[in-house]
Amino acid sequence: MTKECEHLAQIRDVTPSSRGCEECLAVGDTWVHLRMCLSCGHVGCCDSSKNKHASKHFKVSNHALIQSAQPDEDWRWCYVDEVFI
């Protein structure tokens, strides 16, 4: 049985909060890939980055859905249900 996401209602029409990882830019750090929150537009770095700001944003905001903010990637992920949407 395929697991489905139960958080699709959280998707909003958002604008990216920045052109890079919001927190890394603030402290002058680097990242690997970018993820954008589909609830508020927060842009954070991926879990392959040392700071993992996208995951940290989920943990403090409980915003379950992200999408890749990389030009060569086209996918969305639900942190809660652990499934691509």
C-alpha positions as CSV (number, residue, x, y, z in Angstrom):
1,M,0.0,0.0,0.0
2,T,1.4,3.4,-1.0
3,K,1.4,6.0,1.8
4,E,-0.3,9.3,0.9
5,C,0.3,12.8,2.2
6,E,-2.5,14.1,4.5
7,H,-1.1,17.7,4.6
8,L,-1.9,19.0,1.1
9,A,-4.3,21.6,2.5
10,Q,-1.2,23.4,4.0
11,I,0.1,24.4,0.5
12,R,-0.1,28.1,0.0
13,D,0.7,30.4,-3.0
14,V,4.1,31.5,-1.5
15,T,7.0,33.7,-2.6
16,P,10.6,32.5,-1.7
17,S,11.8,34.4,1.4
18,S,15.3,34.8,-0.1
19,R,17.6,33.8,-3.0
20,G,19.5,31.4,-0.8
21,C,19.3,29.8,2.6
22,E,17.9,32.6,4.8
23,E,19.8,31.6,7.9
24,C,23.1,30.8,6.1
25,L,23.0,34.1,4.3
26,A,22.5,35.9,7.6
27,V,25.7,34.4,9.1
28,G,27.8,34.1,5.9
29,D,27.7,30.3,5.7
30,T,27.3,28.0,2.6
31,W,24.8,25.3,1.7
32,V,24.5,22.4,-0.8
33,H,20.9,22.6,-2.1
34,L,17.8,24.7,-1.3
35,R,14.3,23.8,-0.2
36,M,11.3,26.1,0.0
37,C,8.5,25.7,2.5
38,L,5.1,25.5,0.8
39,S,3.3,27.0,3.7
40,C,5.3,30.3,4.2
41,G,8.0,30.5,1.5
42,H,10.9,30.1,3.9
43,V,14.1,29.0,2.0
44,G,16.4,26.8,3.9
45,C,19.3,24.5,3.1
46,C,18.9,20.7,2.6
47,D,19.9,17.9,5.0
48,S,23.1,17.4,3.0
49,S,24.1,20.9,4.1
50,K,25.9,21.1,7.5
51,N,23.2,23.4,9.0
52,K,20.0,21.6,7.7
53,H,17.9,24.8,8.0
54,A,15.0,23.4,6.0
55,S,14.5,20.6,8.4
56,K,15.0,22.9,11.4
57,H,12.3,25.2,10.0
58,F,9.9,22.2,9.9
59,K,10.7,21.3,13.5
60,V,9.9,24.8,14.8
61,S,7.1,25.7,12.5
62,N,5.4,22.4,11.9
63,H,5.1,23.3,8.2
64,A,5.1,19.8,6.7
65,L,5.6,20.4,3.0
66,I,8.7,21.6,1.1
67,Q,9.7,21.7,-2.5
68,S,13.2,21.7,-4.1
69,A,14.3,25.2,-4.9
70,Q,17.0,23.9,-7.2
71,P,16.6,24.9,-10.9
72,D,17.3,21.3,-12.1
73,E,14.9,19.5,-9.6
74,D,11.2,19.2,-9.6
75,W,9.8,17.5,-6.5
76,R,7.9,18.1,-3.2
77,W,8.2,16.3,0.1
78,C,6.1,15.9,3.2
79,Y,8.2,15.7,6.4
80,V,5.4,14.2,8.5
81,D,4.2,11.5,6.1
82,E,7.7,11.0,4.7
83,V,6.5,10.8,1.2
84,F,7.0,12.6,-2.1
85,I,3.9,14.5,-3.3
